[in-house]
Amino acid sequence: MEQQLFPPDQSAARSRGARRSQRAPAVPIDAERRHRMIAEAAYYKAKNRGFGGGRDMQDWLLAEQEFEAGA
């Protein structure tokens, strides 16, 4: 069987795009889980910038904003 590398089949690309646009139903997240998820995201933001001091609140607020936006 020969594997097709270039170019991708347009109908396959359209069907993949359709699947990507479908979102799973929203699952309620309790306050404790929400807090843990935001804390983890804020941790990785701090880690990615080398844990430079004084920006922990900024990391938290950005992580919280992204969480609320569904990012």
CHARMM-style PDB file with segment names, atoms N, HN, CA, C and O in Angstrom:
ATOM      1  N   MET     1       0.847  -1.182   0.000  1.00  0.00      PROA
ATOM      2  CA  MET     1       0.000   0.000   0.000  1.00  0.00      PROA
ATOM      3  C   MET     1       0.889   1.241   0.000  1.00  0.00      PROA
ATOM      4  O   MET     1       1.821   1.335   0.799  1.00  0.00      PROA
ATOM      5  N   GLU     2       0.610   2.185  -0.885  1.00  0.00      PROA
ATOM      6  HN  GLU     2      -0.147   2.108  -1.534  1.00  0.00      PROA
ATOM      7  CA  GLU     2       1.411   3.385  -1.027  1.00  0.00      PROA
ATOM      8  C   GLU     2       0.863   4.495  -0.134  1.00  0.00      PROA
ATOM      9  O   GLU     2      -0.342   4.745  -0.118  1.00  0.00      PROA
ATOM     10  N   GLN     3       1.751   5.159   0.608  1.00  0.00      PROA
ATOM     11  HN  GLN     3       2.730   4.955   0.594  1.00  0.00      PROA
ATOM     12  CA  GLN     3       1.344   6.236   1.497  1.00  0.00      PROA
ATOM     13  C   GLN     3       1.397   7.558   0.749  1.00  0.00      PROA
ATOM     14  O   GLN     3       2.410   7.883   0.130  1.00  0.00      PROA
ATOM     15  N   GLN     4       0.313   8.320   0.804  1.00  0.00      PROA
ATOM     16  HN  GLN     4      -0.510   8.055   1.307  1.00  0.00      PROA
ATOM     17  CA  GLN     4       0.256   9.616   0.138  1.00  0.00      PROA
ATOM     18  C   GLN     4       0.811  10.677   1.081  1.00  0.00      PROA
ATOM     19  O   GLN     4       0.297  10.863   2.184  1.00  0.00      PROA
ATOM     20  N   LEU     5       1.865  11.374   0.644  1.00  0.00      PROA
ATOM     21  HN  LEU     5       2.282  11.223  -0.252  1.00  0.00      PROA
ATOM     22  CA  LEU     5       2.478  12.399   1.478  1.00  0.00      PROA
ATOM     23  C   LEU     5       2.082  13.802   1.063  1.00  0.00      PROA
ATOM     24  O   LEU     5       1.812  14.639   1.924  1.00  0.00      PROA
ATOM     25  N   PHE     6       2.037  14.087  -0.243  1.00  0.00      PROA
ATOM     26  HN  PHE     6       2.255  13.408  -0.943  1.00  0.00      PROA
ATOM     27  CA  PHE     6       1.757  15.429  -0.736  1.00  0.00      PROA
ATOM     28  C   PHE     6       0.806  15.361  -1.896  1.00  0.00      PROA
ATOM     29  O   PHE     6       0.889  14.368  -2.619  1.00  0.00      PROA
ATOM     30  N   PRO     7      -0.054  16.250  -2.161  1.00  0.00      PROA
ATOM     31  CA  PRO     7      -0.720  17.125  -1.197  1.00  0.00      PROA
ATOM     32  C   PRO     7      -1.824  16.343  -0.490  1.00  0.00      PROA
ATOM     33  O   PRO     7      -2.252  15.309  -1.002  1.00  0.00      PROA
ATOM     34  N   PRO     8      -2.291  16.794   0.648  1.00  0.00      PROA
ATOM     35  CA  PRO     8      -3.364  16.069   1.337  1.00  0.00      PROA
ATOM     36  C   PRO     8      -4.664  16.132   0.536  1.00  0.00      PROA
ATOM     37  O   PRO     8      -4.917  17.101  -0.180  1.00  0.00      PROA
ATOM     38  N   ASP     9      -5.452  15.127   0.660  1.00  0.00      PROA
ATOM     39  HN  ASP     9      -5.247  14.340   1.242  1.00  0.00      PROA
ATOM     40  CA  ASP     9      -6.752  15.057   0.004  1.00  0.00      PROA
ATOM     41  C   ASP     9      -7.648  16.166   0.558  1.00  0.00      PROA
ATOM     42  O   ASP     9      -7.828  16.272   1.771  1.00  0.00      PROA
ATOM     43  N   GLN    10      -8.206  16.985  -0.322  1.00  0.00      PROA
ATOM     44  HN  GLN    10      -8.060  16.899  -1.307  1.00  0.00      PROA
ATOM     45  CA  GLN    10      -9.026  18.121   0.107  1.00  0.00      PROA
ATOM     46  C   GLN    10     -10.264  17.690   0.882  1.00  0.00      PROA
ATOM     47  O   GLN    10     -10.646  18.351   1.848  1.00  0.00      PROA
ATOM     48  N   SER    11     -10.894  16.596   0.475  1.00  0.00      PROA
ATOM     49  HN  SER    11     -10.584  16.060  -0.309  1.00  0.00      PROA
ATOM     50  CA  SER    11     -12.086  16.152   1.193  1.00  0.00      PROA
ATOM     51  C   SER    11     -11.721  15.697   2.597  1.00  0.00      PROA
ATOM     52  O   SER    11     -12.493  15.911   3.532  1.00  0.00      PROA
ATOM     53  N   ALA    12     -10.553  15.071   2.765  1.00  0.00      PROA
ATOM     54  HN  ALA    12      -9.926  14.897   2.006  1.00  0.00      PROA
ATOM     55  CA  ALA    12     -10.107  14.654   4.092  1.00  0.00      PROA
ATOM     56  C   ALA    12      -9.822  15.873   4.958  1.00  0.00      PROA
ATOM     57  O   ALA    12     -10.142  15.881   6.147  1.00  0.00      PROA
ATOM     58  N   ALA    13      -9.219  16.906   4.365  1.00  0.00      PROA
ATOM     59  HN  ALA    13      -8.959  16.899   3.400  1.00  0.00      PROA
ATOM     60  CA  ALA    13      -8.928  18.130   5.118  1.00  0.00      PROA
ATOM     61  C   ALA    13     -10.223  18.794   5.580  1.00  0.00      PROA
ATOM     62  O   ALA    13     -10.314  19.282   6.706  1.00  0.00      PROA
ATOM     63  N   ARG    14     -11.221  18.806   4.701  1.00  0.00      PROA
ATOM     64  HN  ARG    14     -11.147  18.409   3.786  1.00  0.00      PROA
ATOM     65  CA  ARG    14     -12.507  19.398   5.083  1.00  0.00      PROA
ATOM     66  C   ARG    14     -13.143  18.630   6.222  1.00  0.00      PROA
ATOM     67  O   ARG    14     -13.678  19.239   7.149  1.00  0.00      PROA
ATOM     68  N   SER    15     -13.099  17.306   6.177  1.00  0.00      PROA
ATOM     69  HN  SER    15     -12.665  16.812   5.424  1.00  0.00      PROA
ATOM     70  CA  SER    15     -13.723  16.523   7.243  1.00  0.00      PROA
ATOM     71  C   SER    15     -12.957  16.676   8.551  1.00  0.00      PROA
ATOM     72  O   SER    15     -13.564  16.688   9.621  1.00  0.00      PROA
ATOM     73  N   ARG    16     -11.608  16.795   8.480  1.00  0.00      PROA
ATOM     74  HN  ARG    16     -11.115  16.785   7.611  1.00  0.00      PROA
ATOM     75  CA  ARG    16     -10.833  17.036   9.699  1.00  0.00      PROA
ATOM     76  C   ARG    16     -11.200  18.394  10.279  1.00  0.00      PROA
ATOM     77  O   ARG    16     -11.348  18.527  11.494  1.00  0.00      PROA
ATOM     78  N   GLY    17     -11.348  19.396   9.432  1.00  0.00      PROA
ATOM     79  HN  GLY    17     -11.227  19.288   8.446  1.00  0.00      PROA
ATOM     80  CA  GLY    17     -11.721  20.724   9.892  1.00  0.00      PROA
ATOM     81  C   GLY    17     -13.084  20.727  10.548  1.00  0.00      PROA
ATOM     82  O   GLY    17     -13.299  21.417  11.544  1.00  0.00      PROA
ATOM     83  N   ALA    18     -14.005  19.959   9.992  1.00  0.00      PROA
ATOM     84  HN  ALA    18     -13.830  19.399   9.182  1.00  0.00      PROA
ATOM     85  CA  ALA    18     -15.344  19.875  10.571  1.00  0.00      PROA
ATOM     86  C   ALA    18     -15.281  19.248  11.954  1.00  0.00      PROA
ATOM     87  O   ALA    18     -15.975  19.683  12.873  1.00  0.00      PROA
ATOM     88  N   ARG    19     -14.442  18.218  12.098  1.00  0.00      PROA
ATOM     89  HN  ARG    19     -13.879  17.865  11.351  1.00  0.00      PROA
ATOM     90  CA  ARG    19     -14.330  17.574  13.407  1.00  0.00      PROA
ATOM     91  C   ARG    19     -13.696  18.509  14.429  1.00  0.00      PROA
ATOM     92  O   ARG    19     -14.086  18.501  15.597  1.00  0.00      PROA
ATOM     93  N   ARG    20     -12.732  19.307  14.011  1.00  0.00      PROA
ATOM     94  HN  ARG    20     -12.415  19.313  13.062  1.00  0.00      PROA
ATOM     95  CA  ARG    20     -12.073  20.214  14.942  1.00  0.00      PROA
ATOM     96  C   ARG    20     -13.015  21.289  15.446  1.00  0.00      PROA
ATOM     97  O   ARG    20     -12.902  21.724  16.592  1.00  0.00      PROA
ATOM     98  N   SER    21     -13.942  21.722  14.608  1.00  0.00      PROA
ATOM     99  HN  SER    21     -14.035  21.369  13.678  1.00  0.00      PROA
ATOM    100  CA  SER    21     -14.821  22.811  15.007  1.00  0.00      PROA
ATOM    101  C   SER    21     -15.904  22.358  15.974  1.00  0.00      PROA
ATOM    102  O   SER    21     -16.521  23.192  16.638  1.00  0.00      PROA
ATOM    103  N   GLN    22     -16.144  21.072  16.066  1.00  0.00      PROA
ATOM    104  HN  GLN    22     -15.644  20.395  15.526  1.00  0.00      PROA
ATOM    105  CA  GLN    22     -17.148  20.572  16.994  1.00  0.00      PROA
ATOM    106  C   GLN    22     -16.548  20.540  18.387  1.00  0.00      PROA
ATOM    107  O   GLN    22     -15.487  19.954  18.602  1.00  0.00      PROA
ATOM    108  N   ARG    23     -17.223  21.166  19.324  1.00  0.00      PROA
ATOM    109  HN  ARG    23     -18.085  21.642  19.149  1.00  0.00      PROA
ATOM    110  CA  ARG    23     -16.732  21.216  20.694  1.00  0.00      PROA
ATOM    111  C   ARG    23     -17.499  20.231  21.548  1.00  0.00      PROA
ATOM    112  O   ARG    23     -18.690  19.999  21.347  1.00  0.00      PROA
ATOM    113  N   ALA    24     -16.798  19.663  22.497  1.00  0.00      PROA
ATOM    114  HN  ALA    24     -15.829  19.852  22.660  1.00  0.00      PROA
ATOM    115  CA  ALA    24     -17.439  18.769  23.452  1.00  0.00      PROA
ATOM    116  C   ALA    24     -18.355  19.603  24.340  1.00  0.00      PROA
ATOM    117  O   ALA    24     -18.094  20.784  24.567  1.00  0.00      PROA
ATOM    118  N   PRO    25     -19.415  19.000  24.836  1.00  0.00      PROA
ATOM    119  CA  PRO    25     -20.303  19.734  25.735  1.00  0.00      PROA
ATOM    120  C   PRO    25     -19.538  20.222  26.967  1.00  0.00      PROA
ATOM    121  O   PRO    25     -18.629  19.550  27.453  1.00  0.00      PROA
ATOM    122  N   ALA    26     -19.913  21.375  27.452  1.00  0.00      PROA
ATOM    123  HN  ALA    26     -20.653  21.920  27.057  1.00  0.00      PROA
ATOM    124  CA  ALA    26     -19.249  21.940  28.628  1.00  0.00      PROA
ATOM    125  C   ALA    26     -19.486  21.050  29.839  1.00  0.00      PROA
ATOM    126  O   ALA    26     -20.609  20.624  30.109  1.00  0.00      PROA
ATOM    127  N   VAL    27     -18.415  20.782  30.554  1.00  0.00      PROA
ATOM    128  HN  VAL    27     -17.503  21.128  30.334  1.00  0.00      PROA
ATOM    129  CA  VAL    27     -18.498  19.976  31.769  1.00  0.00      PROA
ATOM    130  C   VAL    27     -18.307  20.922  32.945  1.00  0.00      PROA
ATOM    131  O   VAL    27     -17.321  21.658  32.992  1.00  0.00      PROA
ATOM    132  N   PRO    28     -19.227  20.912  33.886  1.00  0.00      PROA
ATOM    133  CA  PRO    28     -19.071  21.806  35.035  1.00  0.00      PROA
ATOM    134  C   PRO    28     -17.775  21.500  35.789  1.00  0.00      PROA
ATOM    135  O   PRO    28     -17.428  20.338  36.001  1.00  0.00      PROA
ATOM    136  N   ILE    29     -17.076  22.543  36.184  1.00  0.00      PROA
ATOM    137  HN  ILE    29     -17.358  23.487  36.012  1.00  0.00      PROA
ATOM    138  CA  ILE    29     -15.834  22.391  36.935  1.00  0.00      PROA
ATOM    139  C   ILE    29     -16.044  23.015  38.300  1.00  0.00      PROA
ATOM    140  O   ILE    29     -16.420  24.182  38.416  1.00  0.00      PROA
ATOM    141  N   ASP    30     -15.793  22.213  39.343  1.00  0.00      PROA
ATOM    142  HN  ASP    30     -15.487  21.265  39.249  1.00  0.00      PROA
ATOM    143  CA  ASP    30     -15.980  22.741  40.694  1.00  0.00      PROA
ATOM    144  C   ASP    30     -14.860  23.736  41.035  1.00  0.00      PROA
ATOM    145  O   ASP    30     -13.829  23.776  40.363  1.00  0.00      PROA
ATOM    146  N   ALA    31     -15.072  24.517  42.061  1.00  0.00      PROA
ATOM    147  HN  ALA    31     -15.910  24.484  42.607  1.00  0.00      PROA
ATOM    148  CA  ALA    31     -14.149  25.590  42.424  1.00  0.00      PROA
ATOM    149  C   ALA    31     -12.751  25.072  42.736  1.00  0.00      PROA
ATOM    150  O   ALA    31     -11.766  25.714  42.372  1.00  0.00      PROA
ATOM    151  N   GLU    32     -12.645  23.937  43.394  1.00  0.00      PROA
ATOM    152  HN  GLU    32     -13.445  23.415  43.689  1.00  0.00      PROA
ATOM    153  CA  GLU    32     -11.328  23.388  43.743  1.00  0.00      PROA
ATOM    154  C   GLU    32     -10.546  22.988  42.495  1.00  0.00      PROA
ATOM    155  O   GLU    32      -9.353  23.271  42.390  1.00  0.00      PROA
ATOM    156  N   ARG    33     -11.216  22.334  41.555  1.00  0.00      PROA
ATOM    157  HN  ARG    33     -12.186  22.105  41.640  1.00  0.00      PROA
ATOM    158  CA  ARG    33     -10.546  21.933  40.322  1.00  0.00      PROA
ATOM    159  C   ARG    33     -10.146  23.162  39.509  1.00  0.00      PROA
ATOM    160  O   ARG    33      -9.052  23.208  38.947  1.00  0.00      PROA
ATOM    161  N   ARG    34     -11.027  24.150  39.446  1.00  0.00      PROA
ATOM    162  HN  ARG    34     -11.916  24.113  39.903  1.00  0.00      PROA
ATOM    163  CA  ARG    34     -10.730  25.397  38.733  1.00  0.00      PROA
ATOM    164  C   ARG    34      -9.479  26.040  39.316  1.00  0.00      PROA
ATOM    165  O   ARG    34      -8.588  26.456  38.576  1.00  0.00      PROA
ATOM    166  N   HSD    35      -9.412  26.121  40.637  1.00  0.00      PROA
ATOM    167  HN  HSD    35     -10.136  25.783  41.239  1.00  0.00      PROA
ATOM    168  CA  HSD    35      -8.264  26.713  41.321  1.00  0.00      PROA
ATOM    169  C   HSD    35      -6.977  25.950  40.981  1.00  0.00      PROA
ATOM    170  O   HSD    35      -5.951  26.567  40.695  1.00  0.00      PROA
ATOM    171  N   ARG    36      -7.025  24.621  41.012  1.00  0.00      PROA
ATOM    172  HN  ARG    36      -7.859  24.120  41.244  1.00  0.00      PROA
ATOM    173  CA  ARG    36      -5.851  23.806  40.699  1.00  0.00      PROA
ATOM    174  C   ARG    36      -5.395  24.018  39.262  1.00  0.00      PROA
ATOM    175  O   ARG    36      -4.196  24.110  38.997  1.00  0.00      PROA
ATOM    176  N   MET    37      -6.342  24.096  38.334  1.00  0.00      PROA
ATOM    177  HN  MET    37      -7.316  24.022  38.549  1.00  0.00      PROA
ATOM    178  CA  MET    37      -6.005  24.275  36.923  1.00  0.00      PROA
ATOM    179  C   MET    37      -5.357  25.642  36.684  1.00  0.00      PROA
ATOM    180  O   MET    37      -4.388  25.749  35.933  1.00  0.00      PROA
ATOM    181  N   ILE    38      -5.886  26.669  37.314  1.00  0.00      PROA
ATOM    182  HN  ILE    38      -6.674  26.583  37.924  1.00  0.00      PROA
ATOM    183  CA  ILE    38      -5.315  28.010  37.167  1.00  0.00      PROA
ATOM    184  C   ILE    38      -3.939  28.057  37.826  1.00  0.00      PROA
ATOM    185  O   ILE    38      -3.012  28.651  37.275  1.00  0.00      PROA
ATOM    186  N   ALA    39      -3.797  27.442  38.994  1.00  0.00      PROA
ATOM    187  HN  ALA    39      -4.550  26.960  39.441  1.00  0.00      PROA
ATOM    188  CA  ALA    39      -2.506  27.413  39.684  1.00  0.00      PROA
ATOM    189  C   ALA    39      -1.451  26.719  38.824  1.00  0.00      PROA
ATOM    190  O   ALA    39      -0.313  27.182  38.743  1.00  0.00      PROA
ATOM    191  N   GLU    40      -1.820  25.625  38.190  1.00  0.00      PROA
ATOM    192  HN  GLU    40      -2.744  25.248  38.256  1.00  0.00      PROA
ATOM    193  CA  GLU    40      -0.872  24.910  37.340  1.00  0.00      PROA
ATOM    194  C   GLU    40      -0.466  25.762  36.130  1.00  0.00      PROA
ATOM    195  O   GLU    40       0.710  25.816  35.769  1.00  0.00      PROA
ATOM    196  N   ALA    41      -1.437  26.419  35.515  1.00  0.00      PROA
ATOM    197  HN  ALA    41      -2.392  26.375  35.808  1.00  0.00      PROA
ATOM    198  CA  ALA    41      -1.130  27.274  34.366  1.00  0.00      PROA
ATOM    199  C   ALA    41      -0.231  28.434  34.788  1.00  0.00      PROA
ATOM    200  O   ALA    41       0.693  28.794  34.059  1.00  0.00      PROA
ATOM    201  N   ALA    42      -0.491  29.022  35.957  1.00  0.00      PROA
ATOM    202  HN  ALA    42      -1.241  28.730  36.549  1.00  0.00      PROA
ATOM    203  CA  ALA    42       0.334  30.126  36.447  1.00  0.00      PROA
ATOM    204  C   ALA    42       1.755  29.639  36.745  1.00  0.00      PROA
ATOM    205  O   ALA    42       2.725  30.349  36.478  1.00  0.00      PROA
ATOM    206  N   TYR    43       1.873  28.443  37.291  1.00  0.00      PROA
ATOM    207  HN  TYR    43       1.085  27.867  37.508  1.00  0.00      PROA
ATOM    208  CA  TYR    43       3.188  27.849  37.554  1.00  0.00      PROA
ATOM    209  C   TYR    43       3.993  27.741  36.267  1.00  0.00      PROA
ATOM    210  O   TYR    43       5.157  28.139  36.225  1.00  0.00      PROA
ATOM    211  N   TYR    44       3.375  27.203  35.215  1.00  0.00      PROA
ATOM    212  HN  TYR    44       2.429  26.880  35.250  1.00  0.00      PROA
ATOM    213  CA  TYR    44       4.098  27.034  33.955  1.00  0.00      PROA
ATOM    214  C   TYR    44       4.452  28.373  33.315  1.00  0.00      PROA
ATOM    215  O   TYR    44       5.479  28.485  32.646  1.00  0.00      PROA
ATOM    216  N   LYS    45       3.616  29.384  33.511  1.00  0.00      PROA
ATOM    217  HN  LYS    45       2.781  29.293  34.055  1.00  0.00      PROA
ATOM    218  CA  LYS    45       3.962  30.717  33.013  1.00  0.00      PROA
ATOM    219  C   LYS    45       5.221  31.220  33.725  1.00  0.00      PROA
ATOM    220  O   LYS    45       6.131  31.748  33.086  1.00  0.00      PROA
ATOM    221  N   ALA    46       5.268  31.054  35.045  1.00  0.00      PROA
ATOM    222  HN  ALA    46       4.529  30.625  35.564  1.00  0.00      PROA
ATOM    223  CA  ALA    46       6.445  31.469  35.812  1.00  0.00      PROA
ATOM    224  C   ALA    46       7.672  30.652  35.411  1.00  0.00      PROA
ATOM    225  O   ALA    46       8.765  31.197  35.264  1.00  0.00      PROA
ATOM    226  N   LYS    47       7.489  29.368  35.240  1.00  0.00      PROA
ATOM    227  HN  LYS    47       6.600  28.925  35.360  1.00  0.00      PROA
ATOM    228  CA  LYS    47       8.602  28.495  34.854  1.00  0.00      PROA
ATOM    229  C   LYS    47       9.165  28.910  33.495  1.00  0.00      PROA
ATOM    230  O   LYS    47      10.381  28.970  33.314  1.00  0.00      PROA
ATOM    231  N   ASN    48       8.277  29.194  32.546  1.00  0.00      PROA
ATOM    232  HN  ASN    48       7.289  29.145  32.694  1.00  0.00      PROA
ATOM    233  CA  ASN    48       8.713  29.563  31.194  1.00  0.00      PROA
ATOM    234  C   ASN    48       9.492  30.871  31.157  1.00  0.00      PROA
ATOM    235  O   ASN    48      10.276  31.093  30.234  1.00  0.00      PROA
ATOM    236  N   ARG    49       9.293  31.729  32.132  1.00  0.00      PROA
ATOM    237  HN  ARG    49       8.656  31.549  32.882  1.00  0.00      PROA
ATOM    238  CA  ARG    49      10.052  32.978  32.170  1.00  0.00      PROA
ATOM    239  C   ARG    49      11.187  32.915  33.182  1.00  0.00      PROA
ATOM    240  O   ARG    49      11.789  33.943  33.494  1.00  0.00      PROA
ATOM    241  N   GLY    50      11.489  31.729  33.700  1.00  0.00      PROA
ATOM    242  HN  GLY    50      10.999  30.895  33.446  1.00  0.00      PROA
ATOM    243  CA  GLY    50      12.631  31.539  34.584  1.00  0.00      PROA
ATOM    244  C   GLY    50      12.367  31.876  36.040  1.00  0.00      PROA
ATOM    245  O   GLY    50      13.314  32.137  36.783  1.00  0.00      PROA
ATOM    246  N   PHE    51      11.134  31.878  36.467  1.00  0.00      PROA
ATOM    247  HN  PHE    51      10.365  31.666  35.863  1.00  0.00      PROA
ATOM    248  CA  PHE    51      10.738  32.153  37.854  1.00  0.00      PROA
ATOM    249  C   PHE    51      11.258  33.493  38.372  1.00  0.00      PROA
ATOM    250  O   PHE    51      11.569  33.626  39.555  1.00  0.00      PROA
ATOM    251  N   GLY    52      11.350  34.480  37.490  1.00  0.00      PROA
ATOM    252  HN  GLY    52      11.097  34.372  36.529  1.00  0.00      PROA
ATOM    253  CA  GLY    52      11.749  35.812  37.941  1.00  0.00      PROA
ATOM    254  C   GLY    52      10.730  36.348  38.933  1.00  0.00      PROA
ATOM    255  O   GLY    52       9.525  36.231  38.710  1.00  0.00      PROA
ATOM    256  N   GLY    53      11.199  36.929  40.015  1.00  0.00      PROA
ATOM    257  HN  GLY    53      12.178  37.024  40.196  1.00  0.00      PROA
ATOM    258  CA  GLY    53      10.314  37.358  41.090  1.00  0.00      PROA
ATOM    259  C   GLY    53       9.429  38.541  40.754  1.00  0.00      PROA
ATOM    260  O   GLY    53       9.681  39.291  39.810  1.00  0.00      PROA
ATOM    261  N   GLY    54       8.388  38.686  41.553  1.00  0.00      PROA
ATOM    262  HN  GLY    54       8.183  38.077  42.320  1.00  0.00      PROA
ATOM    263  CA  GLY    54       7.531  39.856  41.475  1.00  0.00      PROA
ATOM    264  C   GLY    54       6.417  39.812  40.448  1.00  0.00      PROA
ATOM    265  O   GLY    54       5.680  40.787  40.301  1.00  0.00      PROA
ATOM    266  N   ARG    55       6.278  38.710  39.738  1.00  0.00      PROA
ATOM    267  HN  ARG    55       6.877  37.918  39.858  1.00  0.00      PROA
ATOM    268  CA  ARG    55       5.228  38.656  38.710  1.00  0.00      PROA
ATOM    269  C   ARG    55       4.220  37.543  38.968  1.00  0.00      PROA
ATOM    270  O   ARG    55       3.478  37.160  38.063  1.00  0.00      PROA
ATOM    271  N   ASP    56       4.186  37.022  40.187  1.00  0.00      PROA
ATOM    272  HN  ASP    56       4.789  37.333  40.922  1.00  0.00      PROA
ATOM    273  CA  ASP    56       3.296  35.909  40.480  1.00  0.00      PROA
ATOM    274  C   ASP    56       1.823  36.280  40.308  1.00  0.00      PROA
ATOM    275  O   ASP    56       1.033  35.482  39.805  1.00  0.00      PROA
ATOM    276  N   MET    57       1.460  37.484  40.726  1.00  0.00      PROA
ATOM    277  HN  MET    57       2.102  38.133  41.135  1.00  0.00      PROA
ATOM    278  CA  MET    57       0.059  37.915  40.568  1.00  0.00      PROA
ATOM    279  C   MET    57      -0.281  38.067  39.087  1.00  0.00      PROA
ATOM    280  O   MET    57      -1.371  37.688  38.659  1.00  0.00      PROA
ATOM    281  N   GLN    58       0.640  38.616  38.310  1.00  0.00      PROA
ATOM    282  HN  GLN    58       1.526  38.923  38.658  1.00  0.00      PROA
ATOM    283  CA  GLN    58       0.415  38.762  36.870  1.00  0.00      PROA
ATOM    284  C   GLN    58       0.242  37.385  36.214  1.00  0.00      PROA
ATOM    285  O   GLN    58      -0.635  37.200  35.371  1.00  0.00      PROA
ATOM    286  N   ASP    59       1.088  36.421  36.610  1.00  0.00      PROA
ATOM    287  HN  ASP    59       1.800  36.571  37.295  1.00  0.00      PROA
ATOM    288  CA  ASP    59       0.972  35.058  36.082  1.00  0.00      PROA
ATOM    289  C   ASP    59      -0.399  34.473  36.413  1.00  0.00      PROA
ATOM    290  O   ASP    59      -1.049  33.864  35.564  1.00  0.00      PROA
ATOM    291  N   TRP    60      -0.822  34.666  37.651  1.00  0.00      PROA
ATOM    292  HN  TRP    60      -0.294  35.160  38.341  1.00  0.00      PROA
ATOM    293  CA  TRP    60      -2.106  34.117  38.089  1.00  0.00      PROA
ATOM    294  C   TRP    60      -3.258  34.747  37.307  1.00  0.00      PROA
ATOM    295  O   TRP    60      -4.128  34.044  36.795  1.00  0.00      PROA
ATOM    296  N   LEU    61      -3.254  36.069  37.220  1.00  0.00      PROA
ATOM    297  HN  LEU    61      -2.547  36.641  37.636  1.00  0.00      PROA
ATOM    298  CA  LEU    61      -4.357  36.754  36.544  1.00  0.00      PROA
ATOM    299  C   LEU    61      -4.422  36.400  35.061  1.00  0.00      PROA
ATOM    300  O   LEU    61      -5.511  36.251  34.506  1.00  0.00      PROA
ATOM    301  N   LEU    62      -3.276  36.265  34.423  1.00  0.00      PROA
ATOM    302  HN  LEU    62      -2.392  36.386  34.873  1.00  0.00      PROA
ATOM    303  CA  LEU    62      -3.256  35.870  33.017  1.00  0.00      PROA
ATOM    304  C   LEU    62      -3.754  34.440  32.854  1.00  0.00      PROA
ATOM    305  O   LEU    62      -4.524  34.151  31.938  1.00  0.00      PROA
ATOM    306  N   ALA    63      -3.322  33.545  33.736  1.00  0.00      PROA
ATOM    307  HN  ALA    63      -2.697  33.779  34.480  1.00  0.00      PROA
ATOM    308  CA  ALA    63      -3.789  32.154  33.685  1.00  0.00      PROA
ATOM    309  C   ALA    63      -5.296  32.087  33.909  1.00  0.00      PROA
ATOM    310  O   ALA    63      -5.996  31.326  33.241  1.00  0.00      PROA
ATOM    311  N   GLU    64      -5.785  32.878  34.843  1.00  0.00      PROA
ATOM    312  HN  GLU    64      -5.216  33.496  35.385  1.00  0.00      PROA
ATOM    313  CA  GLU    64      -7.219  32.908  35.130  1.00  0.00      PROA
ATOM    314  C   GLU    64      -7.998  33.452  33.932  1.00  0.00      PROA
ATOM    315  O   GLU    64      -9.053  32.923  33.581  1.00  0.00      PROA
ATOM    316  N   GLN    65      -7.482  34.493  33.316  1.00  0.00      PROA
ATOM    317  HN  GLN    65      -6.625  34.923  33.601  1.00  0.00      PROA
ATOM    318  CA  GLN    65      -8.133  35.085  32.142  1.00  0.00      PROA
ATOM    319  C   GLN    65      -8.197  34.073  31.005  1.00  0.00      PROA
ATOM    320  O   GLN    65      -9.230  33.935  30.351  1.00  0.00      PROA
ATOM    321  N   GLU    66      -7.089  33.365  30.769  1.00  0.00      PROA
ATOM    322  HN  GLU    66      -6.250  33.477  31.300  1.00  0.00      PROA
ATOM    323  CA  GLU    66      -7.058  32.356  29.722  1.00  0.00      PROA
ATOM    324  C   GLU    66      -8.004  31.200  30.025  1.00  0.00      PROA
ATOM    325  O   GLU    66      -8.649  30.659  29.126  1.00  0.00      PROA
ATOM    326  N   PHE    67      -8.078  30.830  31.289  1.00  0.00      PROA
ATOM    327  HN  PHE    67      -7.555  31.269  32.019  1.00  0.00      PROA
ATOM    328  CA  PHE    67      -8.995  29.752  31.688  1.00  0.00      PROA
ATOM    329  C   PHE    67     -10.431  30.157  31.411  1.00  0.00      PROA
ATOM    330  O   PHE    67     -11.207  29.375  30.861  1.00  0.00      PROA
ATOM    331  N   GLU    68     -10.785  31.371  31.790  1.00  0.00      PROA
ATOM    332  HN  GLU    68     -10.155  32.006  32.236  1.00  0.00      PROA
ATOM    333  CA  GLU    68     -12.157  31.856  31.580  1.00  0.00      PROA
ATOM    334  C   GLU    68     -12.502  31.972  30.104  1.00  0.00      PROA
ATOM    335  O   GLU    68     -13.654  31.786  29.713  1.00  0.00      PROA
ATOM    336  N   ALA    69     -11.495  32.282  29.282  1.00  0.00      PROA
ATOM    337  HN  ALA    69     -10.559  32.433  29.600  1.00  0.00      PROA
ATOM    338  CA  ALA    69     -11.720  32.416  27.844  1.00  0.00      PROA
ATOM    339  C   ALA    69     -11.770  31.062  27.151  1.00  0.00      PROA
ATOM    340  O   ALA    69     -12.148  30.964  25.984  1.00  0.00      PROA
ATOM    341  N   GLY    70     -11.385  30.017  27.883  1.00  0.00      PROA
ATOM    342  HN  GLY    70     -11.078  30.097  28.831  1.00  0.00      PROA
ATOM    343  CA  GLY    70     -11.417  28.681  27.302  1.00  0.00      PROA
ATOM    344  C   GLY    70     -10.147  28.329  26.546  1.00  0.00      PROA
ATOM    345  O   GLY    70     -10.135  27.395  25.744  1.00  0.00      PROA
ATOM    346  N   ALA    71      -9.083  29.074  26.801  1.00  0.00      PROA
ATOM    347  HN  ALA    71      -9.093  29.832  27.453  1.00  0.00      PROA
ATOM    348  CA  ALA    71      -7.812  28.815  26.109  1.00  0.00      PROA
ATOM    349  C   ALA    71      -7.117  27.580  26.611  1.00  0.00      PROA
ATOM    350  OT1 ALA    71      -6.040  27.237  26.124  1.00  0.00      PROA
TER     351      ALA     71
END
